[in-house]
């Protein structure tokens, strides 16, 4: 299935299939009690989602939205869980997938805790460039979403991006 920027793959609270992401990027947003969205995850090619349902079914924890053109392959939960029961080695594959995601999250935590505000945004841009080339992160995410990912206030992100843009345009 092909999703275009802004298309929703699944919604928070619904139940449905698992998905293997073959290309593109997704953001996963969770609505808070007051209705405000909070961006808490970025899904990259090669991942199978939702992560929390790889071993047992559970409703979707957030809403998955395409950031760019994305291809996702639906996987029947019934077939997936039957395969796990029939092929115990499949659990090793799930463990490796979860390990990879944990390492990606650890890298993001390191970015949040070891650098200045300016460096956080630069490192986020570097990480996104792995998947998007030279497309600036602010063309893909809102300032609020960038702030949520790097642990800053939106106003700080706005100021730093403005400084970065002015510096780039004066070169």
N, C-alpha and C positions, 0 to 999 in steps of 0.2 A: 504494500500500500504506500502511496506517495502522499506526503503532507507538504503543504506550502507554508511559508512563514505565517505564524499566527493560528494555524490549524491546530485543533485539539485532538490528541491521540486518545486520552481518557480523562475522566473527571473524578475529582476527590469524592470518596464515598461510594462510587459505583463498583461493581464487580465485573470482571471480564477476563479476557485472555492475557497471557503474558506476551511480550514483544521482544524480538531481537532487532536492534537498530543496526542497519547495514550501512547507512550513510546519513550525514547531516548532524544536527544538534537539537536537543530538546532542553527546555527548562522545566523544572517541576516546582510548582507554586502551591502553597498551602494557604487556604483562607483561614484567617484567625477568627475568633468569636465575633469580633466587631466588623467582620467583612473585609478587612484589609488583607491583600495578598502578601505573602512572604516567600521570596525565592529561596529555596533551600538546596537545590541540586541542579547540576548540569549533566545531561546524559550524552555520551559520545558514541561514535560508531564502535560496534563490537560488543556493546553491553546488552544484557538481557534484563528487562524490567517488567514489573516492579521488583526491586531487589528483595524486599521483605516477603515476597511470595514465591521465591525460588524453591523453597522446601515444603511449604504448605500454603494453601490459599488464604487470602485476606483481601478485604476491599482496598481500593486504591487510596493511598495515604495523601495524595495531592493530585493536582491537575497537570498533565504533561502537555506542553505547548511547543510546537516547532519554532525554533529560532531562525532557521534557514530551511531550504528544501531538504526534506528528510525522508528516508525510506525505512519503513518498519515492517517486519514480517510477524504477523500474528501467530501465536502458538497456543493450541488448545490446552487449557489447564488439565483436562482429564487425561489427554494423551501424555502430557509432560509428567504428571505425577505417577501415571502407570509406568512410564519408562524408567523413572527413578526407582520404583519398586522392583522392576524386572532386571535392571542393570545397575547394581550398586556402585560400579565405578563412575556412573554419571554424577554421583555425589562429589567426587573429586573435582570434576569440572565446575560444579556449582561453587565449591570451596575456592577454587582458583579465581573465579569471577568475583566473588565477594572480597577476596584478598586484594585483587586489583583495584576495586572500588575503595576499599579501606586505605590503600596506599595513596590513591588520588586525594582522598579526604585529608589524610595526614599532610600531604604536600600543601593543600589549601590552608590547613591549620598553621603550618610553619610560616606560610606567607603572612598570615594574620598576626603572628606573635613575634616575628623577628625583624621586622622592617618598619621604616617610616611610612606615613600615609601615602606619600608620593610613590615610594617603592612598591607599595601594595598594588596600586593601580597599574604601574609598569609591569609588575609580575603577572597580574591578571591578564593584561594585554599579551604578554609573551605566551602565557598558557593558551589563550584563545587562538593565537597565531598558529599554533600546532594544527588546529582544525580549520582555521579560516584564512590563513595567509595574512595579507596586509590589511584586511578589513578591520577598522578600529572597533574596539569592544563597545563604544558608545553608539555605533550604528546597529548593534545587535540587542543591547540591553539598555533599559532606561537608567537614568542616574540613580534612582531609588534602588533598582535591582543591583547595580554595581555596588552601591553602598552596603546593601545586605550581604553581598558575597565577600566584601573585603572588611566588613566591620567598621564602617565609618558613617558619619552623618551625610545625608544627601547634599547638604550645603557645602561640605568639605570636598566631596566628589566634584560638584559643580565648579568650585574654585580651582581645583587641581586640573581638571580637564580644560578649563578656560586658559590656564597658564600654559598647559601642554600645547594647546592649539595655537596660542600666540607665539610660542617659542618655535613651533614647526613652521608657521607662516612667515616668520622673520628670517628664516634660513635661506 
